[in-house]
Amino acid sequence: MACGSRSRSMCCRWSCNWCSAVWLALVLFHAKRLPGIVRSLFISPFMMPPVVAGMMWLVILDPSLGAANYILISFGLPPSDWLRRQAG
């Protein structure tokens, strides 16, 4: 009995999620006002992971406080300025 109730509940939740997703997709597809802002709001979560990864590498390779230089110093090696541009 509990299994049937659970499966009905799951089916109801799935169909509600699906219907609301289709409704939102149709509303956004036919939106005439502010399409750039809506598009930016939906695309920005896909842009966040590369930005966060880049910021983490900046912190790791920081010449004064970065973890990479800390490891080099702990092995007795001189610290490096990882992000310095080479004179060319």
PyMOL commands that set and color helices and strands:
alter all, ss='L'
color gray80, all
select helices_A, chain A and resi 2-29+35-60+67-74
alter helices_A, ss='H'
color red, helices_A
deselect
rebuild
show_as cartoon
